[in-house]
Structures are given as structure tokens and as C-alpha cells.
Amino acid sequence: MPLSMSSEVFITCAMTGSGQTQDRSPHVPRSPEQIAQASIAAARAGAACVHIHVRDPKTGAPSRDPQLYREVTDRIRDADVDVVLNLTAGMGGDLIFGGTDSPLPPAEGTDMIGAAERLVHIAECRPEICTLDCGTMNFAENDYVMMNTPGMLRDMARRIADLGVRPEVECFDTGHLWFARQLADEGLLETPALVQLCMGVPWGAPDDLTTLGAMVANVPHDWTFSAFGLGRHQMPYVAASVLSGGHVRVGLEDNLWLAKGQLATNADLVERAVTIVESLGATVMTAQQMRDKLSLVKRLPMGGA
């Protein structure tokens, strides 16, 4: 893979995710107020974009409650910082089988809903970006499958386009990029598209540089991509993505640590990413520069003044 370093880089901060990290660090935000405050701090630290999941404020468990999303986004919009909003649309495709002897009916924890319901909070909050997980995969745990069938993805892509929101196509393996190109060929994905390369998520694309090179090679030359790695590889992937011609994502969704024995905040991780990007000779983009680059539209939520 030839070196094609980015000269201008936007940083996305993935604030909290839906993984079981809520009790592993006191810095993982739970309530809408905490998520909003952490997002504002990340923006002040240099993030052009915040990627947001919400959680049950009491338990920290992942949630799909549209009112929680509305509270988070309203708080961020009311703050004195500018940041691009990127809301997940990945929840609602969780299938947990009942074990190898009796896989059906699905086990407790399964959360399977339709395309319209998966996008209720997107229609309500009207972010600039929402995610589109572009494929089905075995996902870490023994009997859990992240379900995103071709039919579901086509329907969600149509609905996202109708809402005037830009999808961030999350690709966990090369086949997901293949299907993203198919969506573009069918006119369901506006091009040039925005892609997030998700590296090192079991059992998707491993986070070695050879695989990253293969993923980058499968991104059409006029599309924009960002990449991230998990855990201790998060910061090396900041450099790797910039050197490959991409943008970067950091945050507590993917990594809890700033250094061995030192738990991070989201702002800490953004500050470290800024240092790496600038040390490579690139410029960190503002939220408005990111909007201009990707033709993003900043809208008011439904019912907003």
C-alpha cells in the first residue's frame, strides 16, 4: 500500500458505545448530562465529531430510548462549542441464539426491531451523520450475531437518505465494503461516501497493517474513510489511518486507557490524538471544516425552534 498521508484530518470521538464497559472505568459516561458534558469536553479538546450511544442512566446498560438521545443532542447543541453529531443506528439488530443444542427460540438479550424503529431517534434528533453497520457478523460472544441483512440495509439506507442525514458506513470486514459499493451502485448510498473502518473487533477484520491495507484498497478513491483500532492499538491506528490517507476515531467506546495503569477520559484520548496528528505534520480539522468537506447539513431537531 503506497503512503498517501492526509494533510487535513478530522477526529471523531466515540463517547461510550454499547459494550459492557460501564463498570470498568468511572470515566465512561452514563446519563445524558454526562454524555453531553463529555462530548463538549471532547470537542474543546479537538474532536470535530462525536459518535454517540446512550445508556440507562441508573445501570449503564445500552439503551435505544429516543428521549435519552434527544436530551444528549439538545444539551450539546445548547453548548458554546461546535461539533458534528454522529448518532448510532446500530442497535436493534442483536440476535442471541439459545445455544448449540437448542439455538431457537432466541435467548434473553435478543433485540431485533425493524428499520423504521431503528431510526426513530435519527428522525427525531436530525444529526448530521448516523451509522449504517454494513453487514452481519459473529460479534465477540459465543452465541451473539450482529444482524444486518441486505434487505434491512437497503431499507435503512433509503430511510436515512430520505431524512437528509449522511450515513457513516461502518465496515468490520472487506465484505462489508463490497456491499457498501453495491449500495452505491444501486443508488441507495450517496457518493462519495463516508466509511468507518472498524479494526480488531472480534470476529471481523484483525487489526494488523496488512489487513488495514486491504480494507483501504477496497475503499473507492473518492470516498472518505476513517479507521480505528481497539484497546492498546487505538493510538497506533491514529497514525496508521493518517498515513494511509484517512481520518481517525478515538474514545472510550473503543479503549479505556491512556497508558498502562492510567484510565483515560474521552478528552484525554482526543488530546493524545491531536498530538499524534500534528506531530505527523497534518492539520486537525474543525467541525465546520468537516461539514464543508463532507457536504454535511446542520439541522434543527423535529419540533425545534
DOVEXGU-142971 format. One record per residue (C-alpha): residue in three letters; x, y, z. Coordinates in Angstrom, 3 decimals. Each point is the difference from the previous one (the first is absolute). Layout:
REM residues N
 code        X        Y        Z
  Ala        X        Y        Z
...
END
This chain:
REM residues 305
 code        X        Y        Z
  Met    0.000    0.000    0.000
  Pro    1.564    3.314   -1.033
  Leu    0.407    2.767    2.556
  Ser   -2.680    2.639   -0.616
  Met   -0.099    2.011    3.186
  Ser   -2.935    2.275    0.796
  Ser    0.927    3.659    0.374
  Glu   -3.257    0.955    1.733
  Val   -1.604   -2.391    2.491
  Phe   -3.285   -0.018    1.883
  Ile   -0.130   -1.764    3.335
  Thr   -3.110   -1.873    1.120
  Cys   -0.441   -0.819    3.674
  Ala   -2.143   -3.085    0.744
  Met   -1.332    0.941    3.401
  Thr   -1.357   -3.115    1.701
  Gly   -1.098   -2.774   -2.369
  Ser   -2.266   -2.878    1.000
  Gly    2.610   -2.427    1.299
  Gln    0.216   -1.216    3.585
  Thr    2.438    2.703    1.109
  Gln   -2.254    1.959    2.330
  Asp    1.521   -1.490    3.161
  Arg    3.596   -0.200   -1.223
  Ser    0.727    3.716    0.128
  Pro   -1.567    2.898    1.918
  His    0.553    2.166   -3.087
  Val   -2.486   -1.870   -2.229
  Pro   -2.970    2.400   -0.143
  Arg   -3.464   -1.389    0.733
  Ser   -2.637    2.703    0.349
  Pro   -0.936    2.374   -2.822
  Glu    1.577    2.836    1.983
  Gln    3.260   -1.937    0.431
  Ile    0.107   -1.019   -3.676
  Ala   -0.661    3.581   -1.097
  Gln    2.607    1.438    2.365
  Ala    2.575   -2.547   -1.183
  Ser   -0.862    0.820   -3.631
  Ile    0.451    3.715    0.612
  Ala    3.359   -0.636    1.678
  Ala    1.068   -2.196   -2.940
  Ala   -0.949    2.740   -2.449
  Arg    2.021    2.546    1.967
  Ala    2.935   -2.410   -0.057
  Gly   -0.083   -0.143   -3.804
  Ala   -2.693   -2.467   -1.113
  Ala   -1.921    1.202   -3.045
  Cys   -2.595   -2.742    0.455
  Val   -1.516   -1.977    2.878
  His   -1.427   -3.492   -0.522
  Ile   -2.753   -0.645    2.509
  His   -1.746   -2.968    1.565
  Val   -2.213    0.452    3.058
  Arg   -0.250   -2.083    3.173
  Asp   -2.469   -0.561    2.791
  Pro    1.020    2.731    2.467
  Lys   -0.407   -2.321    3.006
  Thr    1.566   -3.245   -1.222
  Gly    2.243    1.125   -2.839
  Ala   -1.559   -2.651   -2.261
  Pro   -0.313    0.938   -3.697
  Ser   -3.300    1.612   -0.948
  Arg   -1.990    0.955   -3.100
  Asp   -2.217    2.551    1.772
  Pro   -0.574    2.932   -2.411
  Gln   -0.559    2.389    2.907
  Leu    3.494   -0.696    1.305
  Tyr    1.431    0.789   -3.442
  Arg   -2.048    3.184   -0.183
  Glu    1.255    1.168    3.394
  Val    3.634   -0.673   -0.948
  Thr   -0.230    1.762   -3.346
  Asp   -1.929    2.971    1.415
  Arg    2.626    0.493    2.706
  Ile    2.839   -0.119   -2.539
  Arg   -1.754    2.389   -2.365
  Asp   -0.618    2.439    2.845
  Ala    3.696    0.066    0.925
  Asp    2.477    2.644   -1.154
  Val    1.959   -2.436   -2.159
  Asp   -0.537   -1.210   -3.548
  Val    0.178   -3.733   -0.700
  Val   -1.428   -2.365   -2.603
  Leu   -2.569   -2.434    1.420
  Asn    0.300   -3.660   -1.015
  Leu   -2.634   -2.252    1.597
  Thr    0.108   -3.769   -0.105
  Ala   -2.734   -1.853   -1.878
  Gly    1.619   -3.348    0.697
  Met   -2.184   -1.142    2.870
  Gly   -3.050   -2.182   -0.579
  Gly    1.843   -2.679   -1.977
  Asp    1.177   -2.193    2.887
  Leu   -0.767   -3.704   -0.369
  Ile    1.044   -2.322    2.817
  Phe   -0.495   -3.671   -0.735
  Gly   -1.062   -2.443    2.681
  Gly    3.104   -2.194   -0.138
  Thr    1.338   -2.665   -2.294
  Asp   -2.566   -2.690    0.917
  Ser   -3.064    2.275   -0.103
  Pro    0.841    3.168   -1.920
  Leu   -3.664    0.975   -0.387
  Pro   -1.926    1.764    1.376
  Pro    2.443    2.895    0.460
  Ala    1.343    0.459    3.507
  Glu   -0.457    2.829    2.467
  Gly    1.759    3.152   -1.129
  Thr   -1.122   -0.254   -3.628
  Asp   -1.057    3.416   -1.296
  Met   -1.291   -0.176   -3.567
  Ile   -2.122    2.853   -1.352
  Gly   -0.939    1.373   -3.399
  Ala    1.736    2.632   -2.096
  Ala   -2.419    2.813    0.885
  Glu    0.359   -0.601    3.745
  Arg    3.785   -0.146   -0.257
  Leu   -0.090    3.546   -1.386
  Val   -2.608    1.648    2.254
  His    2.622    1.973    1.919
  Ile    1.711    1.030   -3.245
  Ala   -3.258    1.457   -1.326
  Glu   -0.623    1.715    3.349
  Cys    3.497    1.426    0.613
  Arg    1.094    0.697   -3.608
  Pro    3.769   -0.404    0.413
  Glu    2.372    0.686   -2.859
  Ile    1.115   -3.666   -0.036
  Cys   -1.308   -3.379    1.124
  Thr    1.654   -3.382   -0.271
  Leu   -0.915   -2.822   -2.370
  Asp    1.695   -3.260    1.046
  Cys    0.461   -1.499   -3.425
  Gly   -0.185   -3.733    0.700
  Thr   -0.771   -2.915    2.296
  Met    2.749   -1.550    2.124
  Asn    0.777   -2.192    2.977
  Phe    0.748    2.555    2.689
  Ala    2.311   -1.016    2.848
  Glu   -2.353   -2.042    2.180
  Asn   -0.701   -3.676   -0.745
  Asp   -3.612    0.156   -1.171
  Tyr   -0.448    3.700   -0.880
  Val   -0.383    1.046   -3.627
  Met   -0.188    3.626   -1.132
  Met   -2.751   -0.222   -2.611
  Asn   -0.080    2.387   -2.955
  Thr   -1.458   -1.831   -2.978
  Pro    0.180    1.392   -3.546
  Gly   -3.729    0.721    0.082
  Met    0.230    1.828    3.323
  Leu    2.991    2.040   -1.184
  Arg   -1.691    0.990   -3.238
  Asp   -3.095    1.123    1.909
  Met    2.027    1.924    2.593
  Ala    2.128    1.654   -2.703
  Arg   -3.167    1.247   -1.754
  Arg   -1.441    1.352    3.226
  Ile    3.238    1.726    1.035
  Ala    0.193    1.682   -3.407
  Asp   -3.621    1.144    0.295
  Leu    0.834    1.592    3.368
  Gly    2.813    2.013   -1.573
  Val    2.581   -1.575    2.340
  Arg    3.404   -1.201   -1.215
  Pro    0.646   -3.677    0.810
  Glu    3.366   -0.975    1.402
  Val    0.448   -3.481   -1.422
  Glu    1.601   -2.091    2.740
  Cys    1.974   -2.853   -1.536
  Phe    1.333   -2.809    2.173
  Asp    1.417   -2.060   -2.879
  Thr    0.699    0.200   -3.726
  Gly   -3.371   -1.531   -0.914
  His   -1.730    2.927    1.685
  Leu    1.861    2.376   -2.313
  Trp   -1.043   -2.169   -2.931
  Phe   -3.658    0.410    0.983
  Ala    0.441    3.747    0.569
  Arg    1.173    0.305   -3.591
  Gln   -3.064   -2.011   -1.047
  Leu   -2.267    2.431    1.854
  Ala    1.718    2.841   -1.845
  Asp   -0.452   -1.786   -3.350
  Glu   -3.711   -0.371    0.769
  Gly   -0.305    3.706    0.777
  Leu   -0.801   -0.641    3.670
  Leu    3.224    1.493    1.343
  Glu    0.974    3.521   -0.986
  Thr    3.559    0.259   -1.264
  Pro    2.668    0.889    0.783
  Ala   -0.876   -1.938    3.137
  Leu    1.325    0.193    3.553
  Val    1.475   -3.253    1.353
  Gln    1.193   -1.052    3.454
  Leu    2.472   -2.894   -0.039
  Cys   -0.501   -1.939    3.245
  Met    3.166   -1.970    0.684
  Gly    0.601   -2.682    2.594
  Val   -3.620   -0.657    1.002
  Pro   -0.417   -3.749    0.566
  Trp   -0.739   -1.602   -2.447
  Gly    0.342    2.527   -2.744
  Ala    3.113    1.393   -1.650
  Pro    3.103   -0.487    2.179
  Asp    1.900    3.155    0.849
  Asp    3.272   -0.757   -1.756
  Leu    1.343    2.388   -2.616
  Thr   -0.292   -2.524   -2.820
  Thr   -3.739   -0.252    0.561
  Leu   -0.307    3.763    0.360
  Gly    1.724    0.308   -3.369
  Ala   -2.520   -2.410   -1.522
  Met   -2.898    1.953    1.498
  Val    1.354    3.330   -1.252
  Ala    0.578   -1.497   -3.445
  Asn   -3.694   -0.908   -0.159
  Val   -1.165    3.554    0.759
  Pro   -0.733    1.849   -3.276
  His    2.596    2.726   -0.553
  Asp   -2.486    2.870    0.246
  Trp   -1.657   -1.211    3.222
  Thr    1.045    1.259    3.433
  Phe    1.066   -2.503    2.637
  Ser    0.937   -0.019    3.636
  Ala    1.420   -2.918    1.975
  Phe    0.400   -1.125    3.577
  Gly    1.547   -2.835    1.975
  Leu   -1.001   -1.298    3.409
  Gly    1.748    0.223    3.346
  Arg    3.756    0.472   -0.053
  His   -0.062    0.326   -3.791
  Gln   -2.230    3.075    0.032
  Met    2.788    2.558   -0.197
  Pro    2.177   -1.942   -2.462
  Tyr   -3.064   -0.056   -2.260
  Val   -0.210    3.788    0.180
  Ala    3.381    0.108   -1.732
  Ala   -0.762   -2.944   -2.293
  Ser   -3.239    1.515   -1.278
  Val    1.530    3.428   -0.627
  Leu    2.939   -1.569   -1.834
  Ser   -2.458   -2.019   -2.101
  Gly   -1.895    3.103   -1.094
  Gly   -2.816   -0.184    2.545
  His   -1.435    1.649    3.066
  Val   -0.118   -1.280    3.560
  Arg   -2.276   -1.142    2.792
  Val    0.856   -0.272    3.685
  Gly   -2.098   -0.157    3.169
  Leu   -1.157   -2.131    2.896
  Glu   -2.231   -2.145   -2.212
  Asp    3.156   -1.632   -1.331
  Asn    2.638    0.466    2.717
  Leu   -0.028    0.908    3.704
  Trp    3.713    0.669    0.507
  Leu    2.351    2.908   -0.616
  Ala    3.015   -1.992    1.190
  Lys    0.633   -3.149    2.002
  Gly   -1.773    0.430    3.322
  Gln   -1.456    3.405   -0.991
  Leu   -3.677    0.163   -0.853
  Ala   -0.885    2.617   -2.612
  Thr   -2.798    2.466   -0.510
  Asn   -1.345    0.589   -3.489
  Ala    1.683    3.415   -0.025
  Asp    3.329   -1.619    0.959
  Leu   -0.220   -2.313   -2.989
  Val   -0.875    2.841   -2.367
  Glu    2.915    2.086    1.282
  Arg    2.371   -2.913   -0.587
  Ala   -1.376   -0.458   -3.524
  Val    0.467    3.715   -0.732
  Thr    3.639   -0.290    1.074
  Ile    0.577   -2.989   -2.300
  Val   -1.729    1.580   -2.983
  Glu    1.883    3.263    0.338
  Ser    3.303   -1.786    0.625
  Leu   -0.449   -1.691   -3.367
  Gly   -0.287    3.437   -1.607
  Ala   -3.760   -0.068   -0.611
  Thr   -2.585    2.578    1.045
  Val   -2.928   -0.841    2.282
  Met   -3.284    1.044   -1.599
  Thr   -2.778    1.928    1.717
  Ala   -3.634   -1.105    0.022
  Gln   -0.892    2.493   -2.738
  Gln    2.940   -1.112   -2.134
  Met   -1.250   -3.572    0.347
  Arg   -3.496    1.086   -1.053
  Asp    1.410    1.839   -3.001
  Lys    2.089   -2.991   -1.045
  Leu   -2.852   -2.503    0.251
  Ser   -2.869    2.332   -1.044
  Leu   -1.708   -0.558    3.344
  Val   -3.090    1.973    0.940
  Lys   -0.497    1.231    3.561
  Arg   -3.742   -0.175    0.706
  Leu   -2.291    0.698    2.919
  Pro   -1.771   -2.973    1.605
  Met   -3.651   -0.673   -0.777
  Gly   -2.067    2.547    1.882
  Gly    3.080    2.202    0.553
  Ala   -0.317    3.725   -0.092
END
